[in-house]
């Protein structure tokens, strides 16, 4: 086994996240037009805005930020588990979903007691059906496997991230998989990177972090002593005042960049 290691993010690194969530919103807006006569573009704008606002004002915000659970994930995650934090998030998320889509309907003066529930269910279903890999994800991992130890390090709720990983079909590619919600803390804290390295049996000097978030993936890797590669995904970047060791615009570029690093 190689003593070189690559630690990879999941959302918008190996699987499409922001783009798929937007497509699920588009599908839900079209359903709001079909079922309720709503104007889709207006519905879409209000629903996305309300989701972000209510999430930011919600009682579970601190836990979501610590583990890395986004506003849009709160619209479709099941948040299974017995911990007090997951129980509270699960209890909060279900009325949150109804309220998001009710608000988008009411903004157009459409009143339907069951409208929000139906549209929330539509969003959940669409978001799951639309899941897909980033271009060249499977091929890139196959190229790296013979020469590198591979770890997947992802922020998020345990059941939701495990569901995404299972749907991706990539689980068998990794020597280790770490989900922040299972570990207890998330990126960018260095402890979770150090835990990933311990599972791989390598030092930070032997590992490279690959991810789309400058704030969580790249800054976190630097704090933990890893080199880093930023995958620049239009519309999904999380900006921070930090410089990666290399930048790519697609996974197909990764093997050659790793050779240089």
C-alpha positions in Angstrom: 0.0 0.0 0.0 1.3 3.5 -0.9 2.3 5.9 1.8 0.7 8.7 -0.2 -2.8 9.7 0.7 -5.6 11.8 -0.7 -8.5 13.0 1.5 -11.6 14.1 -0.5 -14.7 16.1 0.3 -18.0 14.8 -0.9 -20.6 17.5 -1.7 -19.7 19.5 -4.9 -16.4 17.6 -5.0 -17.4 14.0 -5.8 -21.2 14.5 -6.1 -23.2 17.4 -7.3 -24.9 19.2 -4.4 -25.8 22.9 -5.0 -26.8 22.3 -8.6 -29.0 19.3 -7.7 -30.7 21.3 -4.9 -31.4 24.1 -7.4 -32.9 21.6 -9.8 -35.1 20.2 -7.1 -36.3 23.8 -6.3 -37.1 24.3 -10.1 -39.1 21.0 -10.1 -41.0 22.1 -7.0 -41.7 25.6 -8.5 -43.1 23.9 -11.6 -45.3 21.7 -9.3 -46.5 24.8 -7.5 -47.5 26.2 -10.9 -49.3 23.0 -11.9 -51.1 22.4 -8.6 -51.7 25.9 -7.4 -51.3 28.3 -10.3 -48.1 29.9 -8.8 -45.7 31.9 -11.0 -42.7 29.6 -10.9 -39.8 32.1 -11.0 -41.3 34.1 -8.2 -42.1 31.0 -6.2 -38.5 29.8 -6.6 -37.0 33.1 -5.5 -39.1 33.3 -2.3 -38.8 29.6 -1.4 -35.0 29.7 -1.5 -34.8 33.0 0.3 -37.2 31.8 3.0 -35.3 28.5 3.5 -32.1 30.5 4.1 -33.7 33.0 6.4 -35.6 30.5 8.6 -32.6 28.3 8.8 -30.4 31.2 10.0 -33.0 32.2 12.6 -33.7 28.6 13.7 -33.0 27.0 17.1 -30.7 24.4 15.6 -28.3 26.8 13.8 -25.3 26.3 16.0 -25.5 22.5 15.6 -26.0 22.9 11.8 -22.9 25.1 11.5 -20.8 22.9 13.8 -21.5 19.7 11.8 -22.1 21.4 8.4 -25.8 21.0 7.6 -27.1 23.5 5.1 -30.5 25.2 4.9 -31.3 23.2 1.8 -30.3 19.9 3.4 -32.8 20.6 6.1 -35.5 20.4 3.4 -34.8 16.7 2.7 -32.7 15.1 5.4 -34.3 12.6 7.7 -31.8 13.3 10.5 -32.2 9.9 12.1 -30.5 9.2 15.4 -31.1 9.4 19.1 -28.8 12.2 20.1 -30.4 15.3 21.6 -29.1 17.4 18.7 -30.4 15.2 16.0 -33.7 14.8 17.8 -34.1 18.5 18.1 -33.1 19.0 14.4 -35.6 16.4 13.2 -38.4 18.0 15.3 -37.5 21.4 13.9 -37.0 20.4 10.3 -40.4 19.1 9.5 -42.4 22.2 10.3 -39.6 24.3 8.7 -40.2 22.5 5.4 -43.9 23.2 5.4 -43.4 26.8 6.4 -40.9 27.4 3.5 -43.2 26.4 0.8 -46.4 27.8 2.5 -44.6 31.1 2.6 -43.7 30.9 -1.1 -47.4 30.3 -1.9 -48.8 32.9 0.5 -46.4 35.5 -1.1 -48.6 35.1 -4.2 -51.8 35.2 -2.1 -52.3 31.4 -2.6 -53.9 29.8 0.5 -54.0 26.0 0.7 -53.7 24.3 4.1 -52.0 21.2 2.6 -50.1 23.1 -0.1 -46.8 23.4 1.9 -46.8 19.8 2.9 -47.4 18.6 -0.6 -44.6 20.8 -2.1 -42.2 19.8 0.7 -42.8 16.1 -0.1 -42.2 16.9 -3.8 -38.9 18.6 -3.0 -37.7 15.7 -0.9 -38.5 13.2 -3.7 -37.0 15.3 -6.5 -33.8 16.0 -4.5 -33.2 12.2 -4.0 -34.0 11.3 -7.6 -31.7 14.0 -9.1 -28.6 12.9 -7.2 -25.6 12.3 -9.5 -21.8 12.2 -9.5 -19.5 15.1 -10.5 -18.0 14.6 -13.9 -15.1 12.1 -13.9 -15.5 11.2 -10.2 -15.5 7.5 -10.6 -12.7 7.4 -13.2 -10.5 9.7 -11.1 -10.8 7.6 -8.0 -10.0 4.5 -10.1 -6.8 6.1 -11.3 -5.8 7.1 -7.8 -6.6 3.9 -6.0 -3.4 1.9 -7.1 -1.0 4.6 -5.9 -2.8 6.4 -3.0 -4.7 5.7 0.2 -8.0 7.4 -0.2 -10.3 8.9 2.5 -13.6 10.6 2.2 -14.1 13.4 4.7 -17.5 15.0 4.7 -19.4 17.4 6.9 -23.1 16.7 7.6 -25.7 14.6 9.4 -24.7 10.9 9.7 -27.7 9.4 7.9 -27.9 12.0 5.2 -24.2 11.8 4.2 -24.3 8.0 4.4 -27.4 8.1 2.1 -25.5 10.3 -0.4 -22.4 8.0 -0.3 -24.5 4.9 -0.8 -26.4 6.5 -3.8 -23.0 7.6 -5.3 -21.7 4.0 -5.5 -18.3 5.2 -4.5 -18.1 3.7 -1.0 -15.8 0.9 -2.0 -13.2 3.3 -3.4 -12.2 4.5 0.1 -9.9 3.1 2.8 -11.7 5.3 5.3 -14.9 7.4 5.5 -15.4 10.1 8.1 -18.7 11.9 8.5 -18.5 15.0 10.8 -21.9 14.2 12.4 -20.5 10.8 13.5 -17.2 12.2 14.7 -18.8 15.1 16.6 -17.0 18.0 14.9 -16.5 19.1 11.3 -14.2 20.8 9.0 -12.4 23.2 9.3 -11.3 22.0 12.7 -8.0 20.3 12.5 -9.0 17.4 14.8 -11.2 15.8 12.1 -8.4 16.0 9.5 -6.0 14.4 12.0 -8.5 11.6 12.7 -8.7 10.9 8.9 -4.9 10.7 8.8 -4.8 8.3 11.7 -7.3 6.0 10.0 -5.1 6.0 6.9 -1.9 5.6 8.9 -0.1 8.5 7.3 1.4 11.8 8.4 0.1 15.2 7.2 3.1 15.6 5.0 2.1 12.6 3.1 -1.5 13.7 2.4 -3.4 16.2 0.2 -6.9 17.5 0.8 -9.2 18.0 -2.2 -12.4 20.0 -1.8 -14.6 22.8 -3.1 -14.8 24.9 0.1 -11.9 27.3 0.8 -13.3 27.9 4.3 -13.8 24.3 5.3 -11.6 22.1 3.1 -8.6 24.3 2.3 -8.3 26.4 5.4 -8.9 23.3 7.5 -6.3 21.3 5.7 -3.7 24.1 6.2 -4.4 24.2 9.9 -3.9 20.4 10.1 -0.6 20.6 8.0 -2.0 19.0 4.8 -1.4 20.4 1.3 -4.6 21.2 -0.5 -6.2 21.2 -3.9 -9.3 23.5 -4.5 -11.8 22.3 -7.0 -13.5 25.5 -8.3 -17.1 24.7 -8.9 -19.0 27.7 -10.3 -21.9 28.6 -8.0 -20.7 26.3 -5.2 -17.6 28.0 -4.0 -17.3 28.9 -0.3 -14.8 31.8 -0.2 -12.2 32.5 2.4 -8.9 34.4 2.6 -6.7 31.3 2.1 -4.6 30.1 -0.8 -4.7 26.4 -1.9 -1.5 24.7 -3.1 -3.3 24.1 -6.4 -6.6 24.8 -8.1 -8.5 22.6 -10.6 -11.8 23.1 -12.4 -12.5 19.4 -12.8 -11.6 16.1 -11.2 -10.0 14.9 -14.4 -7.1 17.3 -13.7 -6.4 15.9 -10.2 -4.0 13.0 -10.9 -1.5 15.3 -12.8 -1.7 18.0 -10.1 -1.0 15.4 -7.4 2.1 14.3 -9.3 3.4 17.9 -9.2 2.6 18.2 -5.5 
